[in-house]
């Protein structure tokens, strides 16, 4: 490995930190935990930074209504002349600041496949993108989120090469099984064979590959693997990373005879990282990436001692279903059952990502036949579907691969003239819900399906990963009549309004409204109860109304739709809605 590691000396850790680390290591490694391992983990994580004497107390001050993220690859925007990371920095400083506060740069390390998620070196920046200096310049202006790809690395990494050659310590870094082992219970996100046969200095081995045969799974039952990742995490934090996306974390612990997902040791490792983060002098936010059914996903909050935030994976398919079918039936039922995030925790809300729209998180929330109807509609709009293997040898849809703008080209009845309005409504809902909003850069500029890219690269996810020429993008944004400009300007305007409303704090109160299936709506109230916002969305192409009395508007207050500036008259009978209109009705508009 490139080991330009920060020089470390033994950390004098607070007794509470040391005790907490020991308890967790005793659980994870009952036969291997020791005072020496405790010290090694602490030294690896903190590097040259001294831990706080007391842990941060979970609270609602970790974020505010001003927080949000843009999700992008380091080279999504390019100009053919400058480092892509420098092009991204210039675009972000010119067009994203000051409204957008955080940037999630998808894996920017050297890699061999999966557009960055088969990492060859965790301590280097891909030279085709730029350097650590470029990363540092972005981190100095925006809150930087970076991927910690915990579950696996590239089969062409130096770590795996050392494993094949039998070089310590990497000869014990990767999870092995036998072809005769019963793996029928293992939860699979893909359809390829789970085990890959490799020739090593120690003979033929079969390594575990959850995601592809180029992505070989680590063996976290070896504490040296945990220590290595604590050192990697320390290295990234020292270079400006402040939000850690724990990629594919649900799969990191394996035990034969189990599903090998969500195992207790996995949660304990996350608790360990959270404990270490809570004592770090910098505010380090952990976000878990677990593309699984809703209740399984919620478990990663733990008891306020695991992830600070979790991807709200059920939102994209539910939102898509609601807009394709003109009904809030399942979206509303899900939202009513969603618990408020605990103090110090937040939902990470998004409508689309670089991967696509997961189907698994809709399991148990949308009937299979209606998921099938949704998929059929999106396929008719040019979208694709990826599958996963089932224990019985069958397969089932895993995710829908499509640009979100094209996914909303119409309804299950076919294309119509409301694509733009429907798309903007989807973003308004993401902006309104309890939690922190995030926007994939291709959604910000309404990119279309890249079917040519799918054909060229040979995988479905390429459909929503188009590289954008910087000059073309800037020309589009300068033309206020273009689709990218209209989309970007509208989302940015809504964000500017949102960022001033305390009722949109990620932890502000939220109650779901019952307005009929045509509508999705909820009431938000600021933490100090000074501001209420009724966020209401018409999910149909019909002009319609709701009775004013269906909203509990406090008499004597001045009520206004802050998206349109329209005053809501208390003596009115109804509130009208255009097709796919969003309204934010508040009693306390915050000044610009």
C-alpha positions in Angstrom: 0.0 0.0 0.0 1.0 3.6 -0.4 1.7 4.2 3.3 2.1 8.0 3.5 0.5 7.5 6.9 0.3 10.3 9.5 2.9 9.6 12.2 1.2 8.3 15.2 2.2 8.2 18.9 0.3 6.5 21.7 -2.8 8.5 22.5 -3.7 9.3 26.1 -7.4 8.6 25.7 -10.1 9.5 28.3 -11.0 6.6 30.5 -14.7 6.7 29.2 -13.5 6.4 25.6 -11.1 3.6 26.5 -13.7 1.7 28.5 -16.3 2.0 25.6 -13.8 0.8 23.0 -12.9 -2.2 25.2 -16.5 -3.2 25.7 -17.2 -3.1 22.0 -14.0 -5.0 21.1 -14.8 -7.6 23.7 -18.1 -8.2 21.9 -16.7 -8.2 18.4 -13.6 -10.2 19.2 -14.3 -12.1 22.4 -11.1 -14.2 22.0 -8.8 -11.5 20.6 -9.6 -8.3 22.5 -6.9 -6.9 24.7 -5.6 -3.6 26.2 -3.1 -3.6 23.4 -5.8 -3.8 20.7 -7.8 -1.0 22.4 -4.7 1.2 22.2 -4.0 0.2 18.6 -7.5 1.1 17.5 -7.4 4.4 19.3 -4.0 5.3 17.9 -5.1 4.4 14.4 -8.3 6.4 14.5 -7.0 9.7 16.0 -3.6 9.9 14.3 -1.9 13.1 15.4 -5.2 14.5 16.9 -5.9 14.3 20.6 -9.4 13.1 21.4 -11.8 15.4 23.2 -11.9 14.8 27.0 -15.7 14.3 26.7 -17.8 12.9 24.0 -20.2 15.1 22.0 -23.7 14.7 23.3 -26.3 13.8 20.6 -28.4 16.9 19.8 -30.0 18.9 17.1 -27.1 21.3 16.7 -25.2 19.0 14.4 -27.1 20.4 11.4 -29.7 22.9 10.5 -32.3 23.9 7.8 -29.3 25.3 5.8 -27.7 21.9 5.4 -27.9 19.8 2.2 -25.6 17.9 -0.1 -24.9 17.6 -3.9 -23.9 14.1 -4.9 -21.5 13.8 -7.8 -18.6 11.9 -9.3 -15.3 13.7 -9.4 -15.3 13.8 -13.2 -19.0 14.2 -13.9 -18.2 17.7 -15.1 -15.1 17.9 -17.3 -13.4 20.4 -19.7 -10.6 18.3 -21.2 -8.0 20.7 -20.0 -8.0 20.9 -16.2 -8.1 18.3 -13.5 -11.8 17.3 -13.1 -11.7 17.9 -9.4 -10.6 21.5 -10.1 -13.4 21.8 -12.7 -15.8 20.6 -10.0 -14.4 23.1 -7.4 -14.8 26.0 -9.8 -18.4 25.0 -10.7 -19.2 24.5 -7.1 -17.8 27.8 -6.0 -19.5 29.6 -8.9 -22.9 27.9 -9.2 -23.5 25.9 -6.0 -22.3 28.2 -3.3 -23.7 29.6 -1.1 -27.0 27.7 -1.3 -25.5 24.2 -1.4 -23.5 23.5 1.7 -22.1 19.9 1.3 -20.7 17.9 -1.6 -20.5 14.1 -1.7 -17.8 13.2 -4.1 -18.3 9.6 -5.0 -15.1 7.4 -4.7 -12.2 9.5 -6.0 -9.5 6.8 -5.4 -7.7 4.6 -8.0 -10.1 1.8 -9.0 -10.7 -1.0 -11.5 -14.5 -1.3 -11.9 -17.9 -0.2 -10.6 -17.1 3.4 -11.3 -14.9 3.8 -8.2 -16.3 1.2 -5.8 -13.5 -1.3 -6.5 -10.8 0.6 -4.8 -7.1 -0.2 -5.4 -5.6 2.3 -2.9 -7.6 4.1 -0.2 -4.8 6.6 0.5 -4.4 8.0 -3.0 -6.5 10.2 -5.2 -7.1 8.9 -8.7 -4.5 10.9 -10.7 -7.0 11.2 -13.6 -9.2 13.3 -11.2 -6.6 15.4 -9.4 -4.8 15.2 -6.1 -5.4 15.5 -2.3 -4.7 19.3 -2.7 -7.8 19.5 -5.0 -9.8 17.6 -2.4 -8.6 19.9 0.3 -9.6 23.0 -1.6 -13.1 21.7 -2.0 -13.2 20.7 1.7 -12.2 24.2 2.7 -15.4 25.6 1.1 -18.0 22.8 1.4 -18.7 20.1 3.9 -17.1 17.1 2.2 -18.6 13.7 2.2 -16.4 10.8 1.2 -17.0 7.1 0.8 -15.4 4.5 3.1 -15.8 1.4 1.0 -15.6 -1.0 3.9 -16.9 -4.3 2.5 -14.5 -4.9 -0.3 -11.6 -3.7 -2.4 -10.4 -4.3 -6.0 -9.0 -7.7 -6.9 -6.2 -5.7 -8.5 -5.3 -3.8 -5.3 -1.9 -4.2 -3.7 -3.7 -5.6 -0.6 -5.2 -8.4 -2.6 -2.0 -9.0 -4.5 -0.2 -9.4 -1.2 -2.9 -11.8 -0.1 -2.4 -13.9 -3.2 1.4 -13.9 -2.6 0.9 -14.9 1.1 2.5 -11.7 2.5 1.5 -10.8 6.0 -0.6 -9.2 7.3 -2.7 -9.2 4.1 -2.7 -13.0 3.8 -5.5 -12.9 6.4 -7.4 -9.9 5.1 -10.0 -11.5 2.8 -12.9 -13.7 3.6 -12.6 -17.3 2.5 -15.2 -20.1 2.2 -15.3 -23.6 0.6 -17.4 -24.5 -2.5 -19.1 -27.1 -0.3 -20.2 -24.6 2.3 -23.9 -23.9 2.5 -24.4 -20.3 1.5 -28.1 -20.7 0.6 -29.2 -18.3 3.3 -26.9 -15.5 2.2 -28.6 -12.3 1.1 -27.5 -11.5 -2.4 -27.6 -8.1 -4.1 -26.3 -9.5 -7.4 -26.8 -12.7 -9.5 -23.1 -13.8 -10.1 -21.6 -16.8 -8.2 -20.7 -15.7 -4.6 -17.3 -17.4 -4.5 -14.3 -16.8 -6.8 -11.5 -19.4 -7.0 -8.0 -17.9 -6.8 -4.5 -19.4 -6.8 -2.5 -18.2 -3.8 1.0 -19.0 -2.4 -0.9 -21.0 0.2 -2.9 -23.0 -2.4 -6.2 -22.7 -4.1 -8.7 -20.5 -2.1 -12.2 -19.4 -2.7 -12.8 -15.7 -1.8 -16.1 -14.1 -1.0 -17.4 -11.6 -3.6 -20.7 -10.0 -2.6 -20.9 -7.4 -5.5 -18.6 -8.7 -8.3 -15.6 -10.9 -8.8 -13.5 -7.8 -9.1 -14.7 -6.7 -5.6 -13.2 -9.1 -3.0 -14.7 -8.9 0.5 -12.6 -8.2 3.6 -12.6 -10.5 6.6 -13.5 -8.2 9.6 -13.2 -11.2 12.0 -9.5 -10.3 11.7 -9.0 -7.3 14.0 -6.1 -6.1 11.7 -8.7 -5.3 9.1 -10.6 -3.1 11.5 -7.3 -1.3 12.5 -6.4 -0.8 8.9 -9.8 1.0 8.2 -9.5 3.1 11.3 -6.1 4.3 10.0 -7.6 4.9 6.5 -10.5 6.9 8.1 -8.0 9.0 10.1 -6.1 9.7 6.9 -9.2 11.0 5.2 -10.3 13.1 8.1 -6.8 14.7 8.3 -7.4 15.8 4.6 -10.7 17.5 5.2 -13.4 14.8 5.0 -16.1 15.6 7.6 -18.9 13.3 6.6 -18.3 9.5 6.1 -20.5 7.4 3.9 -20.1 3.9 5.1 -20.6 2.0 1.8 -22.3 -1.4 1.8 -21.7 -1.6 5.5 -24.6 -4.1 6.1 -22.5 -6.9 4.6 -19.2 -6.5 6.4 -19.5 -9.4 8.9 -20.0 -12.9 7.6 -20.9 -16.1 9.4 -21.8 -19.3 7.5 -25.3 -20.5 8.1 -26.6 -16.9 8.4 -27.9 -14.3 5.9 -24.5 -12.5 6.3 -26.3 -9.1 6.5 -27.1 -6.9 9.5 -25.2 -9.2 11.9 -24.7 -8.0 15.5 -21.0 -7.6 14.9 -21.7 -5.2 12.0 -23.7 -3.0 14.3 -21.0 -3.2 17.0 -18.4 -2.0 14.5 -20.6 1.0 13.6 -21.0 1.7 17.3 -17.3 1.6 17.7 -16.7 4.1 14.8 -19.5 6.3 16.2 -17.9 6.3 19.7 -14.5 7.2 18.3 -16.1 10.0 16.2 -18.0 11.4 19.2 -14.6 12.0 20.9 -12.9 13.4 17.8 -12.1 17.2 17.9 -13.8 17.6 14.5 -17.5 17.0 14.0 -17.5 13.8 12.1 -20.9 12.7 10.7 -21.4 9.0 9.9 -24.0 8.0 7.2 -24.8 4.4 6.6 -25.5 3.2 3.0 -27.9 0.2 3.5 -30.1 -0.3 0.4 -32.5 -2.7 2.3 -36.1 -2.8 3.4 -37.3 0.0 5.6 -37.2 -1.6 9.1 -33.8 -3.0 8.5 -32.6 0.4 7.4 -33.9 2.1 10.5 -31.9 -0.3 12.7 -28.7 1.6 11.8 -29.6 4.5 14.0 -29.1 2.1 16.9 -29.9 3.8 20.2 -28.5 7.1 19.0 -25.1 5.3 19.1 -24.7 4.1 15.5 -25.2 6.3 12.3 -25.8 10.0 12.7 -27.9 9.7 9.5 -29.3 7.0 7.3 -30.1 7.1 3.6 -33.9 7.2 3.4 -33.9 4.4 0.8 -37.7 3.8 0.8 -38.4 7.3 -0.2 -37.3 7.1 -3.9 -39.5 4.1 -4.9 -42.4 5.3 -2.9 -42.2 8.8 -4.4 -41.9 7.4 -7.9 -44.9 5.2 -7.4 -47.0 8.1 -6.0 -46.2 10.3 -9.0 -46.6 7.6 -11.6 -50.0 6.6 -10.2 -51.3 9.9 -8.8 -51.9 8.5 -5.4 -50.3 8.9 -1.9 -51.7 5.6 -0.6 -48.4 3.9 0.0 -46.3 7.0 0.5 -48.7 8.3 3.1 -49.0 4.9 4.9 -45.2 4.7 5.1 -44.8 8.2 6.3 -47.3 7.8 9.1 -45.4 4.8 10.4 -42.0 6.4 10.2 -40.6 7.3 13.6 -39.1 10.8 14.2 -35.4 10.5 14.0 -33.9 10.4 17.5 -32.1 13.3 19.0 -28.7 13.5 17.2 -29.9 11.5 14.3 -31.4 12.5 10.9 -32.8 11.0 7.7 -30.8 11.6 4.5 -33.5 12.3 1.9 -32.9 11.8 -1.8 -35.0 11.0 -4.9 -32.3 9.4 -7.1 -28.6 8.5 -6.9 -25.7 7.3 -9.0 -26.9 3.7 -8.6 -30.6 4.0 -9.5 -33.8 3.6 -7.5 -33.7 0.6 -5.2 -36.6 -1.8 -5.3 -35.8 -3.7 -2.1 -36.6 -0.8 0.1 -40.1 -0.9 -1.3 -40.6 -4.5 -0.1 -43.6 -4.7 2.2 -44.6 -1.1 1.4 -45.8 -1.5 -2.2 -47.5 -4.7 -3.5 -45.4 -6.6 -5.9 -47.9 -6.2 -8.7 -47.8 -2.4 -8.4 -44.0 -2.5 -8.3 -44.3 -4.4 -11.6 -46.6 -1.8 -13.0 -44.2 1.0 -12.0 -41.3 -0.9 -13.6 -43.2 -1.4 -16.8 -44.0 2.3 -17.1 -40.3 3.3 -16.5 -39.1 0.7 -19.0 -41.5 2.3 -21.5 -39.7 5.6 -20.8 -36.3 4.0 -21.6 -35.3 2.8 -18.1 -33.7 -0.5 -17.3 -33.9 -3.0 -14.4 -31.2 -4.8 -12.5 -31.8 -8.1 -10.7 -30.6 -10.0 -7.6 -30.5 -13.7 -6.9 -32.9 -15.4 -4.5 -32.1 -18.4 -2.3 -34.3 -20.7 -4.4 -32.3 -19.8 -7.5 -34.7 -17.3 -8.9 -34.2 -13.6 -9.3 -36.0 -10.5 -8.4 -35.8 -6.8 -9.3 -33.1 -5.1 -7.2 -33.0 -1.6 -8.7 -34.4 0.6 -11.5 -31.8 2.2 -13.6 -33.0 5.5 -15.1 -32.5 9.2 -15.0 -35.1 10.6 -12.7 -36.2 13.2 -15.2 -37.0 10.5 -17.7 -38.6 8.2 -15.1 -41.2 11.0 -14.6 -41.9 11.4 -18.3 -45.5 10.4 -17.7 -47.7 8.2 -15.6 -48.6 4.5 -15.8 -51.1 5.7 -18.4 -48.2 6.9 -20.6 -46.3 10.1 -21.4 -47.9 13.5 -21.0 -47.1 17.2 -21.0 -46.4 17.5 -17.2 -42.9 15.9 -17.1 -41.2 19.1 -15.8 -43.9 19.9 -13.2 -43.9 16.3 -12.0 -40.1 16.3 -11.6 -40.0 19.6 -9.7 -42.7 18.3 -7.4 -40.5 15.3 -6.6 -37.7 17.6 -5.5 -40.0 19.8 -3.5 -41.1 16.8 -1.5 -37.5 15.8 -0.8 -36.8 19.4 0.4 -39.8 19.4 2.7 -39.5 16.1 4.6 -37.9 15.7 8.0 -34.2 15.2 7.4 -31.3 16.5 5.3 -32.0 16.8 1.6 -29.5 15.6 -1.0 -29.5 16.0 -4.8 -27.7 13.9 -7.4 -26.1 16.3 -9.8 -27.8 14.8 -12.8 -31.2 15.5 -11.1 -30.1 19.2 -10.6 -29.8 19.7 -14.3 -32.4 17.2 -15.5 -30.1 14.9 -17.4 -31.7 12.3 -19.7 -31.2 8.6 -20.1 -27.7 7.8 -21.4 -28.5 4.6 -23.3 -25.4 5.1 -25.5 -23.3 5.0 -22.3 -25.0 1.7 -21.3 -24.1 0.2 -24.7 -20.5 1.4 -24.6 -19.8 0.5 -21.0 -21.9 -2.6 -20.7 -23.8 -2.1 -17.4 -27.2 -0.6 -16.6 -26.0 2.0 -14.0 -24.2 3.9 -16.8 -27.6 5.2 -17.8 -27.5 7.9 -15.1 -23.7 8.6 -15.0 -23.2 10.7 -18.1 -20.1 12.9 -18.2 -21.0 16.5 -18.8 -18.9 18.9 -20.9 -18.4 22.0 -18.7 -18.7 24.5 -21.6 -22.0 22.9 -22.7 -23.3 22.9 -19.2 -22.4 26.5 -18.6 -24.1 27.5 -21.9 -27.2 25.6 -20.9 -27.3 27.3 -17.5 -26.8 30.7 -19.1 -29.9 30.1 -21.3 -32.8 30.6 -18.9 -35.2 28.8 -21.4 -33.1 25.5 -21.4 -34.3 22.5 -19.4 -31.1 22.4 -17.3 -31.4 26.1 -16.4 -35.1 25.9 -15.6 -34.5 22.9 -13.4 -31.4 24.1 -11.7 -32.8 27.6 -11.1 -36.1 26.2 -9.7 -34.5 23.8 -7.3 -32.0 26.4 -6.2 -34.8 28.9 -5.5 -36.7 26.4 -3.4 -33.5 25.7 -1.5 -32.9 29.4 -0.8 -36.4 29.6 0.6 -36.0 26.4 2.6 -32.7 27.5 4.2 -34.5 30.4 6.0 -37.4 28.4 7.5 -36.7 27.0 10.9 -39.7 24.6 10.5 -37.5 22.8 7.9 -34.8 22.0 10.5 -33.9 18.3 9.9 -35.4 17.4 13.4 -38.3 19.8 13.4 -41.7 18.2 14.2 -43.6 16.5 11.4 -47.1 15.2 11.3 -48.7 13.5 8.3 -51.9 15.1 7.0 -54.9 13.1 5.7 -56.0 15.0 2.6 -57.1 12.2 0.3 -55.1 10.1 -2.2 -54.6 12.9 -4.6 -52.4 14.8 -2.1 -49.4 14.1 0.0 -49.0 16.6 2.9 -47.5 17.1 6.3 -47.2 19.7 9.0 -43.7 20.8 10.1 -43.1 22.9 13.2 -39.8 24.5 14.3 -38.1 23.3 17.4 -39.0 26.5 19.3 -42.6 26.2 18.0 -42.5 29.7 16.5 -43.1 28.6 12.9 -45.4 26.1 11.3 -45.3 25.0 7.6 -48.0 23.0 5.9 -46.2 21.3 3.0 -48.9 20.0 0.6 -48.4 18.4 -2.9 -50.9 17.7 -5.6 -49.8 14.3 -7.1 -52.1 14.5 -10.1 -52.5 16.2 -13.4 -55.8 17.6 -12.3 -56.6 21.1 -11.1 -58.1 20.5 -7.7 -58.7 22.0 -4.2 -58.7 21.1 -0.6 -61.0 22.5 2.1 -59.3 25.2 4.1 -60.8 23.7 7.2 -58.7 20.5 6.6 -55.7 22.5 7.7 -55.5 23.6 11.3 -54.5 27.2 10.5 -54.3 29.1 13.7 -56.7 32.0 13.7 -55.2 35.5 13.9 -51.9 34.4 12.2 -50.9 35.6 8.8 -50.7 32.6 6.5 -48.8 32.7 3.2 -47.6 30.2 0.6 -43.9 31.0 0.6 -43.4 29.3 -2.8 -45.7 31.7 -4.6 -46.2 34.6 -2.2 -49.9 34.0 -2.2 -51.8 35.1 0.9 -54.1 32.4 2.3 -57.3 34.2 3.3 -58.9 32.8 6.5 -62.4 33.4 5.1 -61.7 31.3 2.0 -63.5 28.0 1.6 -60.9 26.1 -0.4 -57.2 26.2 -1.4 -56.7 25.5 -5.1 -53.8 23.6 -6.7 -52.6 23.4 -10.2 -51.5 20.1 -11.6 -48.5 18.8 -9.6 -48.3 22.0 -7.6 -46.4 22.2 -4.3 -47.4 24.6 -1.5 -45.5 25.7 1.6 -48.0 27.5 3.7 -46.5 29.2 6.8 -47.5 31.6 9.6 -44.1 33.0 10.0 -42.2 33.7 6.8 -38.5 34.2 7.6 -36.9 37.3 5.9 -34.4 36.9 3.2 
